[in-house]
């Protein structure tokens, strides 16, 4: 009986040891396969066909590659290029995003802004202000309301700096009331808060001139 117990105990001890010996090679093989899989994925060439289809030139594509453009960014850039953003501006936009350590994700924003007639130099400045990824819908609506690029850019600057400014909707209302673009731009530059929009509109309805409005509303 004692010998049987000793034999059983020995088997219980030896079994996990043999199992560990058997599992170790399998674990090593699994790790090697995983590393090989990752290496293969990294070695896969970047698919630039979406950029080729937009008519982007070879040199511009090579510059984007030198900036380590990712597959997701290729798709975003293709949207911008398809909408009409020139090759040099495509490269410059990616450089701007790289300078901030950000992934480029503003393809739809750029396409939308080009569609409403915003100039390329204004788009680049909006990219520098980091105003293309969030809140660009308001800027697009301002252009649809026929507000100038200068007014759009001034509002974007105030947003980027966290300063008060008349909203795009308020500026559109004031434009419809007859205020000149130069007056709207000056009101934006002064940082007149949106809470004053109704007062400005009321003054205009009481036949206040642009000069009178600028004298009365000097900013925040």
Rosetta blueprint (number, residue, H / E / L):
1 X L
2 X H
3 X H
4 X H
5 X H
6 X H
7 X H
8 X H
9 X H
10 X H
11 X H
12 X H
13 X H
14 X H
15 X H
16 X H
17 X H
18 X H
19 X H
20 X H
21 X H
22 X H
23 X H
24 X H
25 X H
26 X H
27 X H
28 X H
29 X H
30 X H
31 X H
32 X H
33 X H
34 X H
35 X H
36 X H
37 X H
38 X H
39 X H
40 X H
41 X H
42 X H
43 X H
44 X L
45 X L
46 X L
47 X L
48 X L
49 X H
50 X H
51 X H
52 X H
53 X H
54 X L
55 X L
56 X L
57 X L
58 X H
59 X H
60 X H
61 X H
62 X H
63 X H
64 X H
65 X H
66 X H
67 X L
68 X L
69 X L
70 X L
71 X H
72 X H
73 X H
74 X H
75 X H
76 X H
77 X H
78 X H
79 X H
80 X H
81 X H
82 X H
83 X H
84 X L
85 X L
86 X L
87 X H
88 X H
89 X H
90 X H
91 X H
92 X H
93 X H
94 X H
95 X H
96 X H
97 X H
98 X H
99 X H
100 X L
101 X L
102 X L
103 X L
104 X L
105 X L
106 X L
107 X H
108 X H
109 X H
110 X H
111 X H
112 X H
113 X H
114 X H
115 X H
116 X L
117 X L
118 X L
119 X L
120 X H
121 X H
122 X H
123 X H
124 X H
125 X H
126 X H
127 X H
128 X H
129 X L
130 X L
131 X L
132 X L
133 X L
134 X L
135 X L
136 X H
137 X H
138 X H
139 X H
140 X H
141 X H
142 X H
143 X H
144 X H
145 X L
146 X L
147 X L
148 X L
149 X H
150 X H
151 X H
152 X H
153 X H
154 X H
155 X H
156 X H
157 X H
158 X H
159 X H
160 X H
161 X H
162 X L
163 X L
164 X L
165 X L
166 X L
167 X L
168 X H
169 X H
170 X H
171 X H
172 X H
173 X H
174 X H
175 X H
176 X H
177 X L
178 X L
179 X L
180 X L
181 X H
182 X H
183 X H
184 X H
185 X H
186 X H
187 X H
188 X H
189 X H
190 X L
191 X L
192 X L
193 X L
194 X H
195 X H
196 X H
197 X H
198 X H
199 X H
200 X H
201 X H
202 X H
203 X H
204 X H
205 X H
206 X L
207 X L
208 X L
209 X L
210 X H
211 X H
212 X H
213 X H
214 X H
215 X H
216 X H
217 X L
218 X L
219 X L
220 X L
